[in-house]
């Protein structure tokens, strides 16, 4: 994927993306109620949301437990601005592909919602290495399952990501980059992939 196009696109849609914040946060919260016990987050745990958009995924964790320290990071500056101004979230502009400023083992959980399918395989490899570096034990990806959907296929074709290759590559790609992966079905076309990082 052309990251310049991706960044431009998400800056353009940031205003409209905000309209879906409550619905997104509700969906993430419901998933947390179902599967949160598997995440092994301590009281007051630190969570990093990569590709946070307007912050709905991280916000759901704060709703579950106010003691969590949740931080977001996104490549689209207008998304970050809305996350901070409208939703009062701790969020910053940054690009994981350039490396993040955080020390090793900084976070009890690293999360990324609907990010990976937009990156090509080489960029995903960088993503896996960097998330493994900064996470203590687990990285949680919410993303598409291998089960195709016609509408989503059309939308992803417009977005120009790597969706079609991504859904063919998983879960094997996770298994090749992490110690183990647990898969939880969210709906007909989306899964949680809870990945345990390799031993350091």
C-alpha positions as CSV (number, residue, x, y, z in Angstrom):
1,X,0.0,0.0,0.0
2,X,1.1,3.6,-0.7
3,X,1.3,5.1,2.8
4,X,1.0,8.6,1.5
5,X,-2.3,7.7,-0.1
6,X,-3.4,5.9,3.1
7,X,-2.5,8.9,5.3
8,X,-4.2,11.3,2.9
9,X,-7.4,9.1,2.8
10,X,-7.7,8.9,6.6
11,X,-7.0,12.6,7.1
12,X,-9.8,13.2,4.6
13,X,-12.3,10.9,6.3
14,X,-11.4,11.9,9.9
15,X,-14.4,14.2,10.2
16,X,-16.9,11.5,9.0
17,X,-15.1,8.7,10.9
18,X,-15.9,10.4,14.1
19,X,-19.6,9.8,13.5
20,X,-19.0,6.1,14.0
21,X,-17.1,6.4,17.3
22,X,-19.9,5.4,19.7
23,X,-20.9,2.4,17.6
24,X,-17.3,1.3,17.3
25,X,-16.7,1.7,21.0
26,X,-19.8,-0.3,21.8
27,X,-18.7,-3.1,19.5
28,X,-15.2,-3.2,21.0
29,X,-16.7,-3.2,24.5
30,X,-18.9,-6.1,23.7
31,X,-15.9,-8.1,22.4
32,X,-14.0,-7.2,25.6
33,X,-16.8,-8.6,27.7
34,X,-16.7,-11.8,25.8
35,X,-13.0,-12.3,25.5
36,X,-11.2,-9.9,27.8
37,X,-10.4,-12.6,30.4
38,X,-7.8,-14.0,27.9
39,X,-5.8,-10.7,27.7
40,X,-4.0,-11.0,31.1
41,X,-3.9,-7.2,31.8
42,X,-3.0,-6.3,35.3
43,X,-4.7,-3.6,37.3
44,X,-3.4,-0.3,36.1
45,X,-2.0,-2.0,33.0
46,X,-0.5,0.1,30.1
47,X,-2.1,-0.4,26.7
48,X,-1.0,1.1,23.4
49,X,-3.5,1.3,20.5
50,X,-1.6,1.5,17.2
51,X,-3.5,3.0,14.3
52,X,-6.0,4.3,16.8
53,X,-8.1,6.5,14.5
54,X,-10.4,8.5,16.7
55,X,-9.7,6.1,19.6
56,X,-12.6,3.8,19.9
57,X,-10.7,0.6,20.6
58,X,-8.6,2.1,23.4
59,X,-11.6,3.9,24.8
60,X,-13.4,0.6,25.2
61,X,-10.6,-0.6,27.5
62,X,-11.0,2.6,29.6
63,X,-14.7,1.9,29.9
64,X,-13.9,-1.6,31.1
65,X,-11.4,-0.5,33.7
66,X,-10.6,3.1,34.4
67,X,-7.3,2.1,36.0
68,X,-5.9,1.2,32.6
69,X,-3.4,3.6,31.1
70,X,-4.4,3.8,27.4
71,X,-2.4,5.6,24.8
72,X,-3.0,5.9,21.1
73,X,-0.8,6.5,18.0
74,X,-1.8,7.1,14.4
75,X,-0.2,8.2,11.2
76,X,-3.1,10.5,10.2
77,X,-2.8,13.7,12.1
78,X,-6.4,14.7,11.8
79,X,-7.5,11.4,13.3
80,X,-5.2,12.1,16.3
81,X,-6.6,15.6,16.6
82,X,-10.1,14.3,16.8
83,X,-9.2,11.6,19.3
84,X,-7.6,14.2,21.6
85,X,-10.1,17.0,21.2
86,X,-13.4,15.2,20.8
87,X,-12.8,12.1,22.9
88,X,-10.2,13.4,25.4
89,X,-7.8,10.6,24.7
90,X,-4.1,10.4,25.2
91,X,-2.9,10.2,21.6
92,X,0.0,11.2,19.4
93,X,1.1,11.2,15.7
94,X,3.5,8.5,14.7
95,X,4.4,5.8,12.3
96,X,5.2,2.3,13.6
97,X,7.0,1.5,10.3
98,X,9.6,4.2,11.3
99,X,10.0,2.7,14.7
100,X,8.3,3.9,17.9
101,X,9.9,5.9,20.7
102,X,8.9,3.5,23.4
103,X,11.4,1.3,25.2
104,X,11.3,-2.5,25.0
105,X,8.5,-4.2,27.1
106,X,6.7,-0.9,27.6
107,X,3.1,-2.1,27.4
108,X,1.1,-4.9,29.1
109,X,-0.9,-5.1,25.9
110,X,-0.5,-3.7,22.4
111,X,-3.6,-3.5,20.3
112,X,-4.4,-2.7,16.6
113,X,-7.9,-2.6,15.2
114,X,-8.4,-3.1,11.5
115,X,-4.9,-1.9,10.6
116,X,-2.9,-4.9,9.3
117,X,-5.0,-5.6,6.2
118,X,-4.0,-2.2,4.8
119,X,-0.3,-3.0,4.9
120,X,1.6,-5.2,2.4
121,X,3.4,-8.2,3.7
122,X,6.8,-6.5,4.2
123,X,5.3,-3.7,6.2
124,X,3.3,-6.2,8.3
125,X,6.6,-8.0,9.1
126,X,7.9,-4.6,10.5
127,X,4.7,-4.2,12.4
128,X,5.0,-7.6,14.0
129,X,8.6,-7.0,15.0
130,X,8.0,-3.6,16.5
131,X,4.8,-4.7,18.4
132,X,6.7,-7.7,19.8
133,X,9.5,-5.4,20.9
134,X,7.3,-3.0,22.9
135,X,4.8,-5.6,24.3
136,X,5.5,-7.6,27.5
137,X,3.5,-10.6,26.5
138,X,0.5,-10.1,24.1
139,X,-0.4,-8.2,21.0
140,X,-4.1,-8.2,20.0
141,X,-5.1,-7.6,16.4
142,X,-8.8,-7.2,15.5
143,X,-8.9,-7.7,11.7
144,X,-10.6,-9.5,8.9
145,X,-10.9,-13.3,8.8
146,X,-10.3,-15.4,5.7
147,X,-14.1,-15.5,5.1
148,X,-14.7,-13.1,2.3
149,X,-17.5,-10.6,2.1
150,X,-18.5,-9.0,-1.3
151,X,-19.2,-5.5,0.2
152,X,-16.0,-5.5,2.2
153,X,-14.0,-6.7,-0.8
154,X,-15.4,-3.7,-2.8
155,X,-14.6,-1.2,0.0
156,X,-11.1,-2.6,0.4
157,X,-10.5,-2.5,-3.3
158,X,-11.2,1.3,-3.1
159,X,-8.9,1.7,-0.1
160,X,-6.1,0.0,-2.1
161,X,-4.7,-1.9,0.9
162,X,-3.5,-5.5,0.9
163,X,-6.8,-7.0,2.0
164,X,-6.9,-9.8,-0.6
165,X,-3.4,-11.0,0.2
166,X,-3.9,-10.6,3.9
167,X,-6.9,-12.8,4.2
168,X,-5.1,-15.5,2.2
169,X,-2.0,-15.2,4.4
170,X,-3.6,-15.5,7.9
171,X,-3.4,-17.2,10.3
172,X,-0.2,-18.7,9.1
173,X,1.5,-15.3,9.0
174,X,0.7,-14.8,12.7
175,X,2.0,-18.3,13.5
176,X,5.3,-17.6,11.7
177,X,5.9,-14.3,13.7
178,X,4.6,-15.1,17.1
179,X,5.0,-17.9,19.7
180,X,1.3,-18.7,19.5
181,X,-2.0,-17.3,18.3
182,X,-5.5,-17.6,19.7
183,X,-8.4,-16.8,17.4
184,X,-11.8,-15.5,18.6
185,X,-14.6,-15.0,16.1
186,X,-16.1,-11.5,16.3
187,X,-18.6,-11.8,13.4
188,X,-18.9,-13.4,10.0
189,X,-15.8,-11.6,8.6
190,X,-13.8,-10.4,11.6
191,X,-11.6,-12.1,14.2
192,X,-9.6,-11.3,17.2
193,X,-6.0,-12.6,16.9
194,X,-4.4,-12.7,20.3
195,X,-0.7,-13.2,19.6
196,X,1.9,-14.2,22.3
197,X,5.2,-12.6,21.5
198,X,8.3,-14.8,21.1
199,X,10.6,-15.3,24.0
200,X,13.1,-12.4,24.4
